Amino acid sequence: MIKGLSLPYYARYSFVGGDIVYSNGGSVGKAVRYATDFNISEDSDYYGDNGKAETEQGKFIDGTLTLETTHLSQALSKTLFGLKEKTVTVDTTDVKMNVYDEDAKSPYLGFGIIEWHQVDNVDHYRAVVLLRTVFNISANAATTKGESVDWQTREIQGKIERTQLNNATEKYPWMYEAWLDTEAKALAVLRSVLNVYDANLASLQVGTLELDPGFMEDVYEYAVATSNATDIIYVIPKDGNATIEILNDATPVVNGEAATWVSGANTVTVTVTNGDVSKTYTITVTYTPEA
């Protein structure tokens, strides 16, 4: 029985030197639901002596992936759908915007996810990797809030294709799976196949101040105002194997300790490194001393 779903990941697909190469991967929010539908050609039978003599079994043609996720951020939409980006100035603030135009071209991606199964009262985790997918630009839909919150999610669909890989052991594969006894081991499989090392943050705090916008793991630029001469900077990486470097302008800051501000704008950078992947979060801290 399937009892849960978790940890959708993607990575950019390319085929180099006769092998599949994945790069520039990350997470696709939090999984709510996914489904696959495979298009397999019909078997081809040959008859002789008044009976079936030979059968050529049907082959995978293509498939459809449907993914429902908690959110689809601006940065993730740009990556999944191959969008351009422009900057407009609103008052004195630069705002980045995704551009949906005729040049938009979704890239080929590898996609992985973990199914949580229970068999004879024992948990098992099925790591599924769709080796070559391409997502369609998602439709927009939302309902206004009433007396209570009616939680809404985003759904995206994509096409599953077979890869170009053809060697002595694999002939145009399109999906891998592995069954593990822990979610951590299943995640390790996804990361190994997709070459994904999570370099995002799970939490980012500057004292008790409110970030603008509110923190999301795949949003990398923030602003905050303070009247405090110092504030503690505390971050938590999503992957405990990641390393953290915090700079207040050029001054190093120890995670969990205070940064000292100068009057006006201060630039704090938090660089998360995991394997060969690095992500940098930037916070502009504007300090106005109390009169």
Residue frames as qw, qx, qy, qz and C-alpha x, y, z in Angstrom:
[[0.000, 0.888, 0.459, 0.000, 0.00, 0.00, 0.00],
 [0.371, 0.408, -0.036, 0.833, 1.19, 3.50, -0.80],
 [0.387, -0.725, -0.501, 0.270, 0.96, 5.76, 2.24],
 [0.181, -0.868, -0.013, 0.463, 2.88, 8.89, 1.28],
 [0.647, 0.606, 0.165, 0.431, 4.92, 10.92, -1.19],
 [0.382, -0.851, 0.045, 0.358, 7.92, 13.22, -0.73],
 [0.412, -0.605, 0.407, 0.546, 10.92, 15.11, -2.03],
 [0.703, 0.642, 0.279, 0.127, 10.41, 15.91, -5.73],
 [0.378, -0.621, 0.343, 0.594, 13.71, 16.87, -7.38],
 [0.696, 0.708, 0.121, 0.016, 14.79, 17.98, -10.84],
 [0.459, -0.539, 0.399, 0.583, 18.06, 18.45, -12.72],
 [0.451, 0.706, -0.249, -0.486, 18.96, 19.77, -16.15],
 [0.873, 0.086, 0.468, 0.112, 19.33, 16.91, -18.65],
 [0.358, 0.759, -0.421, -0.344, 21.97, 16.75, -21.35],
 [0.966, 0.083, 0.224, 0.099, 23.55, 13.97, -23.41],
 [0.105, 0.888, -0.441, -0.084, 27.31, 14.34, -23.74],
 [0.083, 0.545, -0.833, -0.033, 29.87, 11.91, -25.09],
 [0.569, -0.031, -0.785, -0.245, 27.39, 9.06, -25.27],
 [0.348, -0.280, -0.785, 0.429, 26.23, 9.42, -21.67],
 [0.253, -0.825, -0.411, -0.294, 23.52, 11.20, -19.67],
 [0.374, 0.068, -0.371, 0.847, 24.72, 14.21, -17.68],
 [0.277, -0.819, -0.488, -0.121, 22.63, 16.02, -15.06],
 [0.383, 0.065, -0.232, 0.892, 23.39, 19.47, -13.64],
 [0.135, -0.180, 0.055, -0.973, 21.91, 22.56, -11.96],
 [0.433, -0.403, -0.777, -0.214, 19.27, 20.64, -10.02],
 [0.153, -0.200, 0.447, -0.858, 17.09, 21.42, -7.03],
 [0.147, 0.315, 0.881, -0.320, 13.81, 20.68, -5.29],
 [0.184, -0.352, -0.534, -0.746, 10.32, 21.23, -6.73],
 [0.498, -0.441, 0.104, -0.740, 8.58, 22.49, -3.59],
 [0.354, -0.145, 0.848, -0.367, 6.84, 19.88, -1.45],
 [0.213, -0.062, -0.861, -0.457, 5.05, 16.96, -3.08],
 [0.569, 0.043, 0.348, -0.744, 1.25, 16.72, -2.81],
 [0.831, 0.265, 0.459, -0.168, 0.43, 14.27, -5.62],
 [0.122, 0.534, -0.623, -0.558, 2.01, 12.89, -8.74],
 [0.823, 0.262, 0.470, -0.182, 0.90, 10.54, -11.49],
 [0.038, -0.438, 0.690, 0.574, 2.41, 9.02, -14.61],
 [0.797, 0.408, 0.330, -0.300, 0.69, 7.66, -17.68],
 [0.298, -0.421, 0.709, 0.481, 2.78, 5.63, -20.15],
 [0.717, 0.526, -0.073, -0.452, 2.04, 5.22, -23.85],
 [0.441, -0.309, 0.819, 0.198, 3.15, 1.72, -24.89],
 [0.470, 0.308, -0.535, -0.630, 2.76, 0.46, -28.45],
 [0.907, -0.022, 0.159, -0.390, 0.69, -2.65, -29.07],
 [0.575, -0.281, 0.743, 0.196, 2.29, -6.08, -29.33],
 [0.546, 0.507, -0.419, -0.519, 2.88, -7.24, -32.91],
 [0.743, -0.102, 0.652, -0.112, 2.00, -10.89, -33.48],
 [0.360, 0.437, -0.668, -0.483, 3.08, -13.09, -36.41],
 [0.829, 0.015, 0.419, -0.371, 1.06, -16.19, -37.25],
 [0.370, 0.435, -0.763, -0.303, 2.22, -19.40, -38.89],
 [0.292, -0.052, -0.955, -0.011, 0.82, -22.93, -39.07],
 [0.439, -0.584, -0.534, -0.426, -2.55, -21.59, -37.99],
 [0.615, -0.680, -0.327, 0.231, -1.18, -20.19, -34.73],
 [0.090, -0.978, 0.184, -0.030, 0.90, -17.47, -33.14],
 [0.885, 0.219, -0.168, 0.375, 4.50, -18.07, -34.12],
 [0.490, 0.065, -0.229, 0.838, 6.25, -14.91, -32.92],
 [0.181, -0.911, -0.371, -0.016, 5.44, -11.80, -30.86],
 [0.388, 0.329, -0.158, 0.846, 7.23, -8.48, -30.88],
 [0.303, -0.637, -0.584, 0.402, 6.35, -6.87, -27.57],
 [0.090, 0.931, 0.241, 0.260, 5.15, -3.28, -27.44],
 [0.563, 0.090, -0.205, 0.795, 7.71, -0.55, -26.78],
 [0.183, -0.706, -0.342, 0.592, 7.59, 2.63, -24.70],
 [0.370, 0.670, 0.347, 0.542, 6.65, 5.61, -26.87],
 [0.075, 0.422, -0.233, 0.873, 6.22, 8.46, -24.39],
 [0.375, -0.506, -0.741, 0.234, 4.31, 9.36, -21.26],
 [0.145, -0.753, -0.109, -0.633, 2.74, 12.12, -19.20],
 [0.433, -0.155, -0.612, 0.643, 3.84, 13.32, -15.78],
 [0.283, -0.770, -0.253, -0.513, 1.41, 15.24, -13.56],
 [0.485, -0.067, -0.546, 0.680, 2.83, 16.88, -10.44],
 [0.318, -0.843, -0.260, -0.348, 0.90, 18.74, -7.75],
 [0.568, 0.058, -0.403, 0.715, 3.17, 20.76, -5.49],
 [0.269, -0.681, -0.486, 0.477, 2.76, 23.18, -2.60],
 [0.109, 0.894, 0.016, -0.434, 4.05, 26.14, -4.55],
 [0.728, 0.385, 0.271, 0.499, 5.74, 27.07, -7.79],
 [0.296, -0.732, -0.038, 0.613, 8.02, 30.00, -7.07],
 [0.392, 0.880, -0.097, -0.251, 9.06, 32.66, -9.55],
 [0.090, -0.667, 0.711, 0.205, 12.62, 31.32, -9.66],
 [0.505, -0.015, 0.863, 0.033, 11.47, 27.73, -10.17],
 [0.601, 0.672, 0.380, -0.206, 9.00, 28.71, -12.90],
 [0.228, 0.851, -0.375, -0.288, 11.83, 30.48, -14.72],
 [0.215, -0.443, 0.858, 0.148, 13.91, 27.29, -14.63],
 [0.539, 0.193, 0.815, -0.095, 11.20, 24.75, -15.46],
 [0.533, 0.718, 0.434, -0.113, 9.68, 26.70, -18.34],
 [0.611, 0.121, 0.298, 0.724, 12.82, 28.30, -19.82],
 [0.061, 0.937, 0.342, 0.042, 11.68, 31.88, -19.22],
 [0.412, 0.451, -0.126, 0.782, 13.57, 35.13, -19.65],
 [0.402, -0.662, -0.453, 0.440, 13.81, 37.69, -16.86],
 [0.228, 0.633, 0.088, 0.735, 13.56, 41.48, -16.84],
 [0.355, -0.376, -0.499, 0.696, 13.96, 44.09, -14.13],
 [0.029, -0.747, -0.334, -0.574, 11.57, 47.00, -13.65],
 [0.228, 0.041, -0.470, 0.852, 11.91, 49.82, -11.14],
 [0.346, -0.706, -0.554, -0.274, 8.89, 50.44, -8.91],
 [0.364, -0.931, 0.022, 0.012, 9.40, 53.64, -6.92],
 [0.042, 0.807, -0.589, 0.017, 13.04, 53.07, -5.95],
 [0.669, -0.254, 0.693, -0.089, 12.91, 49.28, -5.80],
 [0.332, 0.374, -0.734, -0.459, 14.11, 46.98, -8.58],
 [0.768, 0.040, 0.499, -0.399, 11.67, 44.15, -9.20],
 [0.038, -0.261, 0.874, 0.409, 12.51, 41.06, -11.25],
 [0.730, 0.287, 0.218, -0.580, 9.79, 39.70, -13.52],
 [0.512, 0.015, 0.815, 0.270, 9.52, 36.46, -15.49],
 [0.367, 0.454, -0.281, -0.762, 8.79, 37.00, -19.17],
 [0.616, 0.248, 0.748, -0.016, 6.41, 34.61, -20.93],
 [0.380, 0.670, -0.226, -0.596, 6.90, 35.12, -24.66],
 [0.881, 0.409, -0.132, -0.198, 7.49, 33.23, -27.91],
 [0.370, 0.608, -0.675, 0.195, 11.10, 32.50, -26.92],
 [0.607, -0.406, 0.551, -0.404, 10.03, 30.46, -23.86],
 [0.756, 0.259, -0.579, -0.163, 11.29, 26.91, -24.30],
 [0.787, -0.516, 0.260, -0.218, 11.10, 24.39, -21.48],
 [0.172, 0.602, -0.779, -0.025, 14.40, 22.49, -21.05],
 [0.829, -0.054, -0.549, -0.093, 14.76, 18.73, -20.74],
 [0.322, -0.599, 0.533, -0.503, 15.00, 17.67, -17.11],
 [0.455, -0.063, -0.880, 0.123, 15.46, 14.56, -15.05],
 [0.516, -0.478, 0.069, -0.707, 12.77, 14.25, -12.38],
 [0.430, 0.016, -0.868, 0.247, 12.82, 12.20, -9.18],
 [0.548, -0.453, 0.096, -0.697, 10.40, 11.56, -6.34],
 [0.094, 0.162, -0.933, 0.307, 9.96, 9.14, -3.41],
 [0.690, -0.325, -0.375, -0.527, 6.90, 6.97, -2.78],
 [0.219, -0.339, 0.757, -0.514, 6.34, 5.74, 0.78],
 [0.713, -0.072, -0.581, -0.386, 4.93, 2.20, 0.87],
 [0.485, -0.377, 0.660, -0.432, 3.91, -0.16, 3.65],
 [0.732, 0.160, -0.608, -0.264, 4.20, -3.91, 3.02],
 [0.769, -0.259, -0.568, 0.134, 3.38, -6.39, 5.82],
 [0.477, -0.864, -0.147, 0.068, 3.62, -3.54, 8.36],
 [0.638, -0.327, 0.194, 0.669, 7.12, -2.63, 7.17],
 [0.232, 0.894, 0.005, -0.383, 7.92, 0.73, 5.54],
 [0.675, 0.084, 0.449, 0.579, 9.63, 0.80, 2.16],
 [0.109, 0.799, -0.031, -0.590, 10.64, 3.79, 0.04],
 [0.710, 0.400, 0.473, 0.336, 10.51, 3.62, -3.75],
 [0.123, -0.635, 0.224, 0.729, 12.85, 6.11, -5.42],
 [0.625, 0.581, 0.502, 0.141, 11.54, 6.86, -8.93],
 [0.164, -0.558, 0.293, 0.759, 13.59, 8.75, -11.53],
 [0.636, 0.687, 0.352, 0.003, 12.07, 9.78, -14.86],
 [0.671, -0.205, 0.247, 0.668, 15.20, 10.30, -16.88],
 [0.170, 0.025, 0.359, 0.917, 14.04, 12.81, -19.51],
 [0.070, 0.725, 0.672, -0.136, 11.01, 15.03, -19.07],
 [0.144, 0.171, 0.150, 0.963, 9.89, 18.42, -20.30],
 [0.033, 0.529, 0.673, -0.516, 7.24, 20.47, -18.47],
 [0.109, 0.647, 0.503, 0.562, 4.43, 22.48, -20.05],
 [0.026, -0.241, 0.225, -0.944, 3.76, 26.03, -18.87],
 [0.077, -0.358, -0.874, 0.319, 1.19, 25.63, -16.11],
 [0.164, -0.664, -0.479, -0.550, -2.31, 27.07, -16.11],
 [0.012, 0.179, -0.453, 0.873, -3.34, 29.62, -13.47],
 [0.516, -0.520, -0.557, -0.392, -6.21, 29.03, -11.08],
 [0.192, 0.011, -0.639, 0.745, -7.07, 30.33, -7.62],
 [0.339, -0.669, -0.601, -0.275, -10.11, 30.88, -5.42],
 [0.082, -0.638, 0.232, -0.730, -10.58, 33.82, -3.08],
 [0.220, -0.005, -0.828, 0.516, -10.44, 33.23, 0.67],
 [0.472, -0.581, -0.451, -0.487, -13.73, 32.86, 2.51],
 [0.597, -0.720, 0.111, -0.335, -14.43, 32.47, 6.22],
 [0.772, -0.439, 0.432, 0.155, -11.83, 29.73, 6.42],
 [0.045, 0.629, -0.643, -0.436, -8.78, 28.86, 4.34],
 [0.924, 0.290, 0.219, -0.120, -9.39, 26.51, 1.42],
 [0.429, -0.564, 0.555, 0.436, -5.82, 25.39, 0.73],
 [0.743, 0.651, 0.041, -0.149, -4.89, 25.47, -2.95],
 [0.646, -0.371, 0.507, 0.433, -1.91, 24.01, -4.78],
 [0.350, 0.669, -0.395, -0.524, -0.23, 24.23, -8.18],
 [0.846, 0.115, 0.518, 0.046, -0.33, 21.48, -10.80],
 [0.210, 0.685, -0.507, -0.480, 2.07, 21.11, -13.68],
 [0.925, 0.204, 0.316, -0.055, 2.21, 18.54, -16.45],
 [0.008, -0.698, 0.606, 0.383, 5.07, 17.33, -18.55],
 [0.879, 0.359, -0.238, -0.206, 5.99, 14.86, -21.24],
 [0.670, -0.467, 0.566, 0.111, 8.13, 11.82, -20.45],
 [0.693, 0.622, -0.322, -0.171, 10.52, 10.79, -23.21],
 [0.949, -0.138, 0.058, 0.276, 13.09, 8.05, -23.55],
 [0.283, -0.801, 0.339, 0.405, 16.76, 9.03, -23.46],
 [0.609, 0.679, -0.376, -0.166, 19.35, 8.76, -26.22],
 [0.327, -0.561, 0.757, -0.077, 21.44, 6.33, -24.15],
 [0.948, 0.230, -0.068, -0.212, 22.12, 3.08, -26.02],
 [0.059, 0.644, -0.759, 0.072, 24.92, 0.80, -24.90],
 [0.406, 0.120, -0.905, -0.033, 25.59, -2.81, -23.96],
 [0.127, -0.218, -0.846, 0.471, 23.50, -2.61, -20.77],
 [0.208, 0.585, 0.471, -0.626, 20.82, 0.03, -21.45],
 [0.222, 0.286, 0.656, 0.663, 18.75, 0.65, -24.57],
 [0.145, -0.446, -0.250, -0.847, 17.03, 4.05, -24.54],
 [0.296, -0.394, -0.773, 0.401, 16.00, 3.94, -20.84],
 [0.148, -0.592, -0.245, -0.753, 13.30, 6.29, -19.58],
 [0.600, -0.661, 0.070, -0.445, 12.82, 5.39, -15.90],
 [0.409, 0.227, -0.797, 0.382, 14.82, 4.01, -12.99],
 [0.657, -0.603, -0.049, -0.450, 13.47, 2.77, -9.66],
 [0.415, 0.227, -0.776, 0.417, 15.00, 1.49, -6.43],
 [0.673, -0.609, -0.310, -0.283, 13.40, 0.22, -3.21],
 [0.303, 0.385, -0.587, 0.644, 15.05, 1.25, 0.06],
 [0.489, -0.473, -0.709, 0.185, 14.28, 0.79, 3.74],
 [0.232, -0.632, -0.317, 0.669, 14.60, 4.49, 4.70],
 [0.330, 0.915, 0.232, -0.022, 13.65, 7.79, 3.11],
 [0.223, -0.839, 0.375, 0.324, 17.22, 9.03, 3.62],
 [0.516, -0.171, 0.740, 0.397, 18.59, 6.18, 1.49],
 [0.476, 0.638, 0.583, 0.161, 15.97, 6.82, -1.20],
 [0.091, 0.981, 0.003, -0.171, 16.91, 10.50, -1.24],
 [0.395, -0.601, 0.566, 0.404, 20.58, 9.54, -1.57],
 [0.565, 0.234, 0.716, 0.338, 19.65, 7.53, -4.68],
 [0.321, 0.881, 0.346, 0.032, 17.80, 10.48, -6.23],
 [0.120, -0.930, 0.236, 0.255, 20.72, 12.79, -5.55],
 [0.531, -0.344, 0.663, 0.401, 23.23, 10.32, -6.92],
 [0.533, 0.437, 0.655, 0.310, 21.35, 9.72, -10.19],
 [0.218, 0.908, 0.315, 0.167, 20.38, 13.37, -10.73],
 [0.563, 0.171, -0.159, 0.793, 23.67, 14.77, -9.43],
 [0.242, -0.787, -0.186, -0.536, 21.71, 17.01, -7.07],
 [0.477, -0.157, -0.555, 0.663, 23.27, 18.40, -3.94],
 [0.187, -0.854, -0.451, -0.177, 20.86, 20.54, -1.94],
 [0.428, 0.040, -0.211, 0.878, 22.42, 23.91, -1.22],
 [0.252, -0.650, -0.282, -0.659, 19.24, 25.67, -0.08],
 [0.041, -0.199, 0.620, -0.757, 18.39, 26.94, 3.37],
 [0.302, -0.482, -0.821, -0.051, 15.58, 25.60, 5.52],
 [0.294, -0.868, -0.364, 0.166, 15.54, 28.74, 7.68],
 [0.436, 0.336, -0.034, 0.835, 16.96, 32.27, 7.53],
 [0.345, -0.850, -0.392, 0.067, 16.61, 34.71, 10.42],
 [0.327, 0.421, -0.202, 0.822, 17.99, 38.17, 11.12],
 [0.127, -0.088, 0.544, -0.825, 17.21, 38.71, 14.80],
 [0.273, 0.446, 0.792, -0.314, 13.45, 38.86, 15.21],
 [0.207, 0.454, -0.182, -0.847, 13.05, 41.04, 12.13],
 [0.709, 0.452, 0.502, -0.206, 10.55, 40.31, 9.35],
 [0.358, -0.180, 0.614, 0.680, 12.13, 39.59, 5.98],
 [0.532, 0.662, 0.172, -0.499, 10.70, 41.12, 2.82],
 [0.730, -0.224, -0.335, -0.552, 9.59, 38.94, 1.14],
 [0.774, -0.430, 0.378, -0.270, 8.95, 36.25, 3.71],
 [0.189, -0.507, 0.820, 0.188, 11.51, 33.46, 3.62],
 [0.935, 0.260, 0.112, -0.213, 11.21, 30.75, 0.96],
 [0.757, -0.339, 0.439, 0.345, 14.05, 28.36, 0.25],
 [0.606, 0.275, 0.478, 0.573, 14.28, 29.20, -3.46],
 [0.113, 0.956, 0.134, 0.235, 14.06, 32.99, -3.09],
 [0.778, -0.025, -0.151, 0.609, 17.55, 34.42, -2.79],
 [0.214, 0.319, -0.073, 0.920, 17.16, 38.18, -2.28],
 [0.369, -0.710, -0.590, 0.104, 15.63, 39.88, 0.79],
 [0.104, 0.538, -0.152, 0.823, 15.40, 43.26, 2.48],
 [0.542, -0.603, -0.556, 0.185, 14.91, 44.15, 6.12],
 [0.024, 0.740, -0.132, 0.659, 14.93, 47.34, 8.22],
 [0.696, -0.398, -0.497, 0.332, 16.28, 47.59, 11.76],
 [0.131, -0.898, 0.135, -0.398, 16.89, 50.14, 14.49],
 [0.851, -0.490, 0.127, 0.141, 19.16, 47.73, 16.38],
 [0.008, 0.826, -0.536, -0.175, 22.92, 48.29, 16.31],
 [0.024, 0.311, -0.941, -0.127, 23.35, 44.50, 16.09],
 [0.851, 0.033, 0.065, -0.520, 21.19, 41.52, 15.18],
 [0.523, -0.271, 0.806, 0.061, 21.87, 37.80, 15.42],
 [0.605, 0.397, -0.467, -0.509, 22.02, 35.99, 12.08],
 [0.518, -0.165, 0.821, -0.174, 20.94, 32.37, 12.27],
 [0.641, 0.355, -0.423, -0.533, 20.54, 30.01, 9.33],
 [0.691, -0.131, 0.702, -0.117, 19.78, 26.31, 8.97],
 [0.245, 0.350, -0.710, -0.559, 20.75, 24.44, 5.77],
 [0.865, 0.045, -0.083, -0.492, 18.32, 21.87, 4.37],
 [0.916, 0.144, -0.348, 0.141, 21.14, 19.34, 4.11],
 [0.633, -0.757, 0.136, 0.091, 23.27, 18.89, 7.20],
 [0.814, -0.016, 0.240, 0.529, 26.28, 18.12, 4.98],
 [0.349, 0.806, 0.153, 0.452, 26.26, 21.66, 3.55],
 [0.506, -0.243, -0.235, 0.794, 28.71, 24.33, 4.71],
 [0.007, 0.929, 0.365, 0.054, 27.77, 27.93, 5.45],
 [0.459, -0.018, -0.057, 0.887, 29.67, 31.19, 4.95],
 [0.049, -0.899, -0.434, 0.019, 28.12, 34.44, 6.20],
 [0.435, 0.070, 0.006, 0.898, 29.55, 37.86, 5.34],
 [0.015, -0.889, -0.363, 0.279, 28.36, 41.27, 6.49],
 [0.325, 0.893, -0.278, -0.138, 29.78, 43.21, 3.58],
 [0.606, 0.499, -0.603, 0.141, 33.37, 41.88, 3.84],
 [0.239, -0.473, 0.677, -0.510, 33.24, 40.96, 7.54],
 [0.458, -0.074, -0.880, -0.100, 32.75, 37.26, 8.40],
 [0.564, -0.351, 0.255, -0.702, 29.87, 36.46, 10.77],
 [0.017, 0.091, -0.985, 0.143, 29.58, 33.23, 12.76],
 [0.479, -0.345, -0.627, -0.508, 26.24, 31.50, 12.33],
 [0.586, -0.581, -0.559, 0.078, 24.17, 32.19, 15.44],
 [0.437, -0.414, -0.217, 0.769, 26.13, 35.28, 16.44],
 [0.141, 0.877, 0.298, -0.350, 25.46, 39.00, 15.98],
 [0.521, 0.402, 0.261, 0.706, 26.36, 41.18, 13.03],
 [0.194, -0.619, -0.219, 0.729, 27.11, 44.87, 13.67],
 [0.418, 0.731, 0.471, 0.264, 25.48, 47.39, 11.37],
 [0.243, -0.141, 0.056, 0.958, 26.65, 50.71, 9.95],
 [0.326, 0.567, 0.337, -0.678, 24.09, 53.43, 9.34],
 [0.479, 0.498, -0.369, -0.622, 22.29, 52.91, 6.03],
 [0.925, 0.207, -0.173, -0.268, 22.43, 49.81, 3.84],
 [0.344, -0.511, 0.788, 0.006, 24.38, 46.72, 4.88],
 [0.765, 0.294, -0.432, -0.376, 24.71, 43.72, 2.55],
 [0.575, -0.348, 0.716, -0.186, 24.66, 40.30, 4.16],
 [0.673, 0.332, -0.558, -0.354, 25.46, 37.27, 2.01],
 [0.706, -0.270, 0.616, -0.221, 24.88, 33.68, 3.09],
 [0.520, 0.465, -0.636, -0.328, 26.63, 31.19, 0.81],
 [0.835, -0.161, 0.464, -0.248, 25.57, 27.55, 1.12],
 [0.374, 0.543, -0.708, -0.253, 27.88, 24.95, -0.44],
 [0.810, -0.104, 0.531, -0.225, 27.11, 21.27, -0.84],
 [0.788, 0.201, 0.479, 0.331, 29.30, 19.17, -3.10],
 [0.379, 0.060, 0.358, 0.852, 29.82, 21.15, -6.29],
 [0.065, -0.723, -0.527, -0.443, 26.65, 23.23, -5.82],
 [0.247, -0.223, -0.375, 0.865, 26.57, 26.68, -4.19],
 [0.059, -0.772, -0.513, -0.371, 23.64, 29.02, -3.58],
 [0.277, -0.004, -0.301, 0.913, 23.94, 32.57, -2.21],
 [0.165, -0.806, -0.567, -0.041, 21.21, 34.38, -0.28],
 [0.287, 0.243, -0.086, 0.922, 21.51, 38.17, -0.09],
 [0.254, -0.781, -0.553, 0.136, 19.85, 40.34, 2.58],
 [0.210, 0.506, -0.035, 0.836, 19.96, 44.13, 2.40],
 [0.448, -0.604, -0.558, 0.351, 19.78, 45.31, 6.00],
 [0.111, 0.674, 0.068, 0.727, 18.95, 49.00, 6.34],
 [0.507, -0.408, -0.536, 0.537, 20.00, 50.33, 9.76],
 [0.054, -0.718, -0.107, -0.686, 18.43, 53.54, 11.05],
 [0.328, -0.045, -0.667, 0.668, 19.66, 54.41, 14.56],
 [0.242, -0.773, -0.586, 0.026, 17.00, 55.50, 17.00],
 [0.122, 0.749, -0.033, 0.651, 16.95, 59.27, 17.50]]
